[in-house]
Amino acid sequence: MNFTEQLKKQELFSIIGQAADALDQEAYVVGGYVRDLFLQRENKDIDVVCLGSGIALAEKVAEKLGNNFKVNVFKSFGTAQIPHPEFDLEFVGARKESYRADSRKPIVEDGSIADDQNRRDFTINAMGICLNGNRFGELLDPFDGQGDLKKGLIRTPLDPEITFSDDPLRMMRAIRFATQLEFDIDGPTFSAIAKMKDRISIVSQERITDELNKIILAKTPSYGFKLLESVGLLEIIFPELVALKGVEYKDGKGHKDNFYHTLQVLDNITEFTDDLWVRWAAILHDIAKPATKRFHKKAGWTFHGHEEMGSRWVKGIFRKMKLPLDQKMRSVKNLVRLHLRPIALAQKGVTDSALRRLLVEAGDDIENLLKLCRADITSKDMSRVRKYLANFDRVEELLIELEAKDKLRSFQPVITGEIIMKVFDIPPSREVGIIKSAIREAVIDGIVPNEMKAGYQFIIEEGKKLGFTPVCSVEEIEINQSPQ
């Protein structure tokens, strides 16, 4: 099979071939770019393997591209990159690898093109296309990668047990590729992952989480999680999620399998957003249900407080997973904590006071919270789902109207603690907190407008209850609050 016509559409490949010919090197574009050429998927990562020095080839290519192109050299790895406006270009000499049992870092030596293809993770990534002038576009496919692409199959080029023992991260990558491409994993490869799963312990958490995030961002992420659970990897890398699995019955009453419910919510959320952190919120929204599960003869199974406990668990899970402990994590915590609130409002009827409180607490997370809640409405009874969604539509409409009117998303009370202390000439104290909390609740409940004069009158009355007398007027406060 020849890819001359496809490669000629991009002049860069001809330039690389000319540079390789000038150096008397064989050069091939390999890996993901070739795979995606078959799949007709866009890929900006171009990996070039040559027989000889990848650094020398990169320098020659940069010379032919012109003065604006420079080479970033990584001598310790024997690789080089050329920053390019359209592609991520990387060059390396053909290598062969051997591994020690206690490390996924290989011992690397110069090798042949065949050696380089042997070390690739999967057959679909082990294909190469020659770029030299006399063989331009010629396909090298020693393991029938194109056949596996047609079959939709993930398979290792060599013995899968050796492949996964050498580099255990490839077990995660097998499941990630299967999920992204919606492929199957062939029998021996699947069995080898299950057998070698404990080898994942030598892989850094950062690399594991990177693959997990790619699974989460796939079109149907539940497929990857089911594969991870089936081979036993999920129990090792994310035991909190596996703990959700199973249904317990007592007195003839059972609860839903929260593992599969969570995966359904995760799949549902992909219809509304490709935001990684909202998807993480979907994964974690019920994470504390096993810890809060109780059985009551009348009520059956309950999970009271799982949203609050789950929110508290988020930071620990993020820390363990080496995920960022920043605003992204705080948003996930907020979404987990509030995920029941909009649905509860839809079921019980809704008041402006409840809506205001939700808007204030959700803040900038309100849109994502509504997406999560929609995704969380699951049932085998579709008429029940339609009923919940109809009620939820009304709640969402009311929230939008209220936010447009009252701008509660970025709510900050006009009356601050400093103003309370000034009005009553008192130091920081418990009483200041009591008055501040009272005015905040009154504004949220719509009892008092969030305005200075109305707020001033309210805190005067609250102060009297505590035995305080005002020492300055609202006019004096307004003058002090005005910009100088």
N, C-alpha and C positions, 0 to 999 in steps of 0.2 A: 504494500500500500504506500502511496506517495502523497505528500502534503505540500508539494511545490506551490500550487496555486494559492492555498491558504496562507502560507508563509510569505509569499511575495506581496501580499496585501499590506504587509508591514515592512518597510524598508530596513528597519533595524536588524532583522534576521540576515539579510544579505550582507550588511556591513559587518556583522559578527563573523559570518562565513569568510568574507574577504580577509579579515584580520587573522583568522585561524589559518587560512591558506598562506598568508604572508609569513607566519611563524612556523609553518609546516606542522601544524597540530590538527588532530581530529577534534571537532567540537560538536556538541549536541545540546539542544534544548530538551530538558527532562522534567519529569515529575508532574506537578499539578497543572502546569500550562498545557502539556500534551493531553493529559486526561480531560481537561475542560474543553480542549479543541474538539474532541470526540463528542462531548456532551453539549457542545454549542453554548457553553457558559462563559461569561466574561471572566478573565483572570489577568490581573496586572502584575503578578509575580512571575518573572522570567528567570529560571535557574539554568545556567549554562555549565556543562561539564566538558572538560577537555583532557586530552592526553598530553600532559605537560603542566606548565605553570598557569594556574587560573589567574594569578596576579598579572603575569606578563600579557595574557590575552586581554584582560580588562584594560590595561594601559594602552594596548594597541587599538582596541575598540574606541577608547576615549580620544585617542589621537585622530582617528578617522572621523569621529563625530564632530570634532572641532574644538576651539579654545574654551568654549563655555562649559565643557564637561570635564570633571575631575574624578579621580579614583580614590575611594576610601579603602585603605589596605588593612587587613587583619592578619598580620604575619603568623601569629601563634596558631591560627586556624587554617592558614593557607588559602584564605578567601579574599575576595575584593568586591566592592560594590560601586556602581556608577549611579549617582543621583540623576534621575531622568524625569521629565515632566509627566510622562505617560505611564512608565513602568517602574517596578522595583527590580533592578538588574543585579544579579549576583553571579559571580564566576568562581569556579573551584576546579582544581585538578582531580581527575578520577582517583578514587581511593578504595581501599579495602579496610575492613575493621575487624577487630577481635575484642572480646569483652572479658572482664573479671566478674566473678560471681557476686561481689559485694558492691558493684557500681554500674551505673548505666552510661558512664563515660568511656568511650571506646579507645583502644590503642589503634591509631590511624597510620596507615602506610600508603605509599603510592601504589596505584593499581591500574588495572585495565578497565575499559568500559564495561566489560562483563562483570568484573569485581564490583564496580560501582552500582550496577543494576542489581546484583545479588544482595547488596546491603539495604536496598529500598524496603519500605515497610509493607507495601501491598502491591499486588500485580498491576493494579490500575495506576499506580504511581511509579512503576518501574519501566515505563516506555520512554524512548528517546527518539528525537528526530534529528538527523544529521544536517548540519548547516554548511558543510564544505561545498565548494562549487561543483565538484564532479559527482557528488551524491546528495545534493541539496533536496531536502524534503523526504528523504528515505527514512522509513520507520524501522526502529529496532524494538522488537517486542518479544523477548525470549520466553516470557511466562504467560503469553496469551492474555495480556491485559485488556485488549480490545474485545476479546470474547467475554471476559468477566464484566466489562461495561455493558455489553448487550444483554447479558443475563441478569445484571443488577446484583453483582456478587462482590463481597469483600473477602479477599483471600491473600495469604502471605506467599511471597515468591518461593521461600524455602520452608523447611520444617517449622510449623508455627510455634512449637514449644521452644525451639532454639531462638526463634525471632523474638518471642515475648520474654524469654529469660534474659536475653542480651539487652533488650531495651523495653522494660515493662510499660513505659508510657504508651507504647504502641497498642496496648490493650484498650486504653482510653480512646486512642485515635481510631481504632477499628470501629468502636461504637459511635464515635463522633461522625466519621464518614458515612456509616450506615444510616445515621439519623439525618444528616444533611442531604444525602443523595437519595434517601428512601430506598436503600439497598438491603439485601439480606447478608448475613455473615455465613460463610460456608461451614459445614459441619465440623471438620477437623479444626478449623480456626476457632470456632465457637467453643469447642471442647477444650482446646488449649488455653483459652482465656480463663475458663472456669478452673482449670487445673493449676494455672500459674498465678492466680489472682493475688496471692500473698506477696508476690514480688513487687507489687505496687508500692510497698512500704519503703523502697529505696529511692522513690521518685519524690522530688520536692513538692510541697503543697502548692506552690505557685504554678507549677506546670500542670498539676492535676486540675486545679481550679480553672486554668485557662481553657482546658479541654471541656470541662463541665459547663463553663459559660457559653462555649460554642454550641454545645448540645441544647442549652436553654434557649439560645437565639434561633434555633432551627424552626422550620415550619410546623413540625409536629414533635415537640420536645419529649412528649410522654413516651414515644417509641424508644428513645435513647435511655430514659430512666428505667423502662421495663427491661431492656437488655442488661443494663448495669445491675439491676436487682436479680435477674435470672442467673447471671454468671457469678454472683456473690461479691462483686466489686462495690456495690452501693453500701453494703453492710460495713465495709472497711472505710470508705471515704465519707459516708454521710449516714451514720447509724440513726440519727434523730429522725430522718425521713422514713427509714425502714420500720422504725418503731410504730408508725402510723398504720402498718399493714395488719389486716385481720379483722374478723368480726366476732364479737363475743355475745352469746345468748344467755339470758337468765329469765326464768319464769316465762319462757316463750317470747321474750322481747330481745331484739337485736338492734345494733346500730349499723350505720353504713361503714364500709371499709374506707377509712379516711386516707389511706395511701392512694387508692385508685380515684377517690374523689379529688384529692389534691392534684393528681395528674390531669384529670378532666378540667379542673379550673385553670391549670397551666396551659393546656391546649386552647381553652376558651379565650384566655387573655391574649393569645397571639392574634386573634381577630381584631383586637382593639389597639394594640401597641406592639412595637418592637423594642421598647425601652427595657433594657436588661434588668433594671432595678425594680420595675413594676412586676416583671416576671419572677424575680426573687421574692417579692412580697406574696405573689400567688403561691409559690412553693412553701413559704413559711407561715401562711395565714392561719393554719390549723396545727402548727408544729407542736403545740403544748397540749393537744387533746389527750394523749395517753396519760400525761401527768395529772390531768384534771378530771379524768373519767370516774363517774360515780353511778351507782345503781340505786334507784328508789322504786319501791313497789308500785306506787301510783304513777309517777312520772316516767319511769323507765330509765334509760341511760341519759345522763347529763354531762356537760363539759363546762360547767360554770367557771367563768374567769379565764378561759383558755386564751382569749385575745390579749388580756393584760399580761399573763405569764409569758405568752409567746413573744410579745413585744419586748419583754425584759430579756428573753433569750437571744434576740437578734444580734446584739453586740458580741456575745460569746461565740456564736456561730460564724459571724463575719470575721472575728479575730482568728478563729481556728482555720477558716478557709482562706485567710490572707486577702480578704476583700477590704476595700477602703473603709476606714472608720471615720467618715466625714459626713457631709450633708446627705450623700446617697444612702448611707446606713441609717441616718436619722429619719429620712423619708420612709424607708422600709419599716422601721419601728412604728412610725405613725400610722402607716397603712395597715399593719398587722393589728395594732391596738384598736383602730376604728372600723375594722372591716364589717362588723356586725351592725353598726349603727344605722346606716341608710336602709338596710333590709328590714331592721326592726321598725323603723319609721313607716316603711311601706306596708307592713303587716298590721300595725296598730292604729294607723291614722297619724296625721302629722299636724303639729302646731308651729306657728312662727317661732316661738321660743325654742323649740327643739331644733328647728332648722338653723336658727342663728347660732346656737351652741355648736352645732356640727360644723358650720362654716368657719367659726372662730378656731375650733380645735384642729380642723383639717388644714386650714391656711392654703398655701400654694399646692398642697397635695390633693385638693378636692376633686379635680378632674380624674386623676389616677385612682382615687378612692372609688369613684363611681364606676370606672372601668372594672376594677377588681370586684366590686359588688355584683355587677352584671355577670361577670365570669363565674361568680360563686353560686349563682342560681342554677342548680343542677337537680334533676330528678328523672326517674324513669317515666313518671307520669307527665307527659308533655302538656296536658291541659293545666296542670298545677304550675308548671314553668311559665306558661303563657299568662296565667293569672298574676303571678308574682311580678313578671316583667311589666305588665300593664300598670300595676300599682307603683312599681319603681319608676316608670316613665313619668308618672304624676309627681313623685317626689323630686325627680331630677328637674322637671319644669319649675317647680316651686323654688328650688335652690337657686336656679339661674335667675329667676325673677328677683328673689330676695338679695342676692349678691349684687345685681345691677342697681338695686335701689339703695342698699345700706353699705355697700363696699366693705363687707365684714371680713373678707379674706385676709386683709392686712390690718385687722382690727388692733388698735392701740387706744386705751381709755384716755380721754382728754385730761381727766383728773389723775395725777400721778401721786406716788408716795411723797415726793418733795412738796407738792402743793398741799397735801393733807397736813404735813408737818408745819408748813408756813401758816396755814389758816388757823391752826390751834396752838401754834408755838410750842410744839412738843418734839422730843427727840425720837430717833428710830426706836420703835417698840412694837410689841404684840398688838397694841391697840391700833397703830397705824395700819398694820396688816389686815385687821378686822374691817376697818373702814374701806380700805382699798379693795378687798374682796367683795364687800357689799355693793360698792358702786359698779364694779366690773360685772357682777351677776345681774344687777338691775339694768345695765345697758344691754347686755346680751339678751335678757328676757323682754326687752322692749318697754320696760317700765319707765326708764329715763332716757331721753335722747343723749347721744354722745356729744354734748355741747357744754361749754364752760358754765354758763349761768344755771342751767338745769342741774348740772352735776354739783355745782357749789351748794345749791339749796338742799340737794340730797345728802351731802356729807355733813351739812350743818345739823340736820335731823339725826343722822347716825352718830355724830359726835355728842349730841345732847344725851343720847342713851348711855354713853360712857362717861358722862359728867364733864365734857369739854365745852368751852365757850370760845367762839371765834374771835380772833384778834385783828383780822383784816377783812376788808370787803372784797367782793368779786371784782370790782373795778381795779383795786390795787393788784390783785392777782393777774388780771388781764394785762395791765401795764407792764408788770414784771415778766410776763410771758412773751410780750411783743419783741420782735427783733430790734436791736439797737441800731 
